[in-house]
Amino acid sequence: MSEGMRFHDIKGIGVDCVDISRFEDLKPHFLRKVYTKKEIRYCRSKPVQAQHFAGRFAGKESVIKAFDRAGKSVAMDKIEILNTTSGAPVVKILRDGFDHFRIFLSISHSREVAVAFCIVTCER
Ligand SMILES: CC(C)(COP(=O)(O)OP(=O)(O)OC[C@H]1O[C@@H](n2cnc3c(N)ncnc32)[C@H](O)[C@@H]1OP(=O)(O)O)[C@@H](O)C(=O)NCCC(=O)NCCS
């Protein structure tokens, strides 16, 4: 093992798939319940907003599934999915008690469907 390398145990995985058409006319109450202000700003900045709202929704569901396997529950609006400068999704849990987990998330969308896959690990 090289210096600085750490072993991680996989604690949970989750996958989710949603129809993008469900995300075309989102009501303010739904937006508030599911997304953070930064996420809404990100999605609103895109030409096809519904793809990004849908991708984030699938991402959050996949994170919830992965944490359920890890014995932890987390609400949608406490999961924030933002992006690196190259566009890769980065997940932050806006609650105490999650710092020792690492969360890997991948999102994809076609014109009709968005999918996401999440892996949660914990340092051994
Ligand atoms: C990174 C890349 C593979 C994303 O492909 P894409 O078809 O736009 O991605 P999808 O439409 O399936 O999914 C979009 C999601 O991918 C994720 N994503 C974007 N860039 C990413 C990256 N660099 N790494 C990981 N995930 C990324 C985001 O979550 C995005 O959704 P969001 O903006 O709502 O968060 C692509 O932009 C890329 O750079 N490819 C490199 C190869 C290339 O340049 N080919 C062109 C010549 S053929």
The ligand as a MOL file (V3000), in Angstrom:
LIG
                    3D

  0  0  0     0  0            999 V3000
M  V30 BEGIN CTAB
M  V30 COUNTS 48 50 0 0 0
M  V30 BEGIN ATOM
M  V30 1 C -18.0610 14.1160 -18.5690 0
M  V30 2 C -18.9080 13.6680 -19.7270 0
M  V30 3 C -18.6080 12.1870 -20.0160 0
M  V30 4 C -20.3960 13.8280 -19.3990 0
M  V30 5 O -21.1350 13.2900 -20.4420 0
M  V30 6 P -22.6240 13.7540 -20.7380 0
M  V30 7 O -23.1460 12.9390 -21.8530 0
M  V30 8 O -22.6990 15.2350 -20.8300 0
M  V30 9 O -23.3340 13.3320 -19.3910 0
M  V30 10 P -24.8720 12.9070 -19.1940 0
M  V30 11 O -25.7540 13.7850 -20.0370 0
M  V30 12 O -25.0550 11.4590 -19.3160 0
M  V30 13 O -25.0260 13.2610 -17.6760 0
M  V30 14 C -24.9450 14.5390 -17.2330 0
M  V30 15 C -24.4100 14.4540 -15.8400 0
M  V30 16 O -23.0890 13.9250 -15.8640 0
M  V30 17 C -22.4020 14.4000 -14.7170 0
M  V30 18 N -21.0900 14.8830 -15.1480 0
M  V30 19 C -20.8170 15.9600 -15.9170 0
M  V30 20 N -19.5020 16.0940 -16.0800 0
M  V30 21 C -18.9100 15.0930 -15.3930 0
M  V30 22 C -17.5630 14.7060 -15.1600 0
M  V30 23 N -16.5380 15.4030 -15.6440 0
M  V30 24 N -17.3190 13.6200 -14.3950 0
M  V30 25 C -18.3470 12.9170 -13.8790 0
M  V30 26 N -19.6530 13.2330 -14.0440 0
M  V30 27 C -19.9270 14.3110 -14.8100 0
M  V30 28 C -23.2460 15.5190 -14.0950 0
M  V30 29 O -23.8410 15.0210 -12.9100 0
M  V30 30 C -24.2940 15.8000 -15.1560 0
M  V30 31 O -25.5580 16.1570 -14.6560 0
M  V30 32 P -25.7810 17.5500 -13.8790 0
M  V30 33 O -25.1150 18.6080 -14.6940 0
M  V30 34 O -27.2690 17.6750 -13.8200 0
M  V30 35 O -25.1530 17.3630 -12.5170 0
M  V30 36 C -18.6390 14.4880 -21.0040 0
M  V30 37 O -19.0910 15.8090 -20.8270 0
M  V30 38 C -17.1680 14.5410 -21.3510 0
M  V30 39 O -16.4360 15.4210 -20.9830 0
M  V30 40 N -16.7040 13.5860 -22.0870 0
M  V30 41 C -15.3020 13.5540 -22.4060 0
M  V30 42 C -15.1790 12.9860 -23.7430 0
M  V30 43 C -15.3730 14.0480 -24.7480 0
M  V30 44 O -15.0000 15.1880 -24.5880 0
M  V30 45 N -15.9590 13.6410 -25.8640 0
M  V30 46 C -16.2050 14.5680 -26.9380 0
M  V30 47 C -15.5240 14.1050 -28.1670 0
M  V30 48 S -16.3080 12.6700 -28.7810 0
M  V30 END ATOM
M  V30 BEGIN BOND
M  V30 1 1 1 2
M  V30 2 1 2 3
M  V30 3 1 2 4
M  V30 4 1 2 36
M  V30 5 1 4 5
M  V30 6 1 5 6
M  V30 7 2 6 7
M  V30 8 1 6 8
M  V30 9 1 6 9
M  V30 10 1 9 10
M  V30 11 2 10 11
M  V30 12 1 10 12
M  V30 13 1 10 13
M  V30 14 1 13 14
M  V30 15 1 14 15
M  V30 16 1 15 16
M  V30 17 1 15 30
M  V30 18 1 16 17
M  V30 19 1 17 18
M  V30 20 1 17 28
M  V30 21 1 18 19
M  V30 22 1 18 27
M  V30 23 2 19 20
M  V30 24 1 20 21
M  V30 25 1 21 22
M  V30 26 2 21 27
M  V30 27 1 22 23
M  V30 28 2 22 24
M  V30 29 1 24 25
M  V30 30 2 25 26
M  V30 31 1 26 27
M  V30 32 1 28 29
M  V30 33 1 28 30
M  V30 34 1 30 31
M  V30 35 1 31 32
M  V30 36 2 32 33
M  V30 37 1 32 34
M  V30 38 1 32 35
M  V30 39 1 36 37
M  V30 40 1 36 38
M  V30 41 2 38 39
M  V30 42 1 38 40
M  V30 43 1 40 41
M  V30 44 1 41 42
M  V30 45 1 42 43
M  V30 46 2 43 44
M  V30 47 1 43 45
M  V30 48 1 45 46
M  V30 49 1 46 47
M  V30 50 1 47 48
M  V30 END BOND
M  V30 END CTAB
M  END
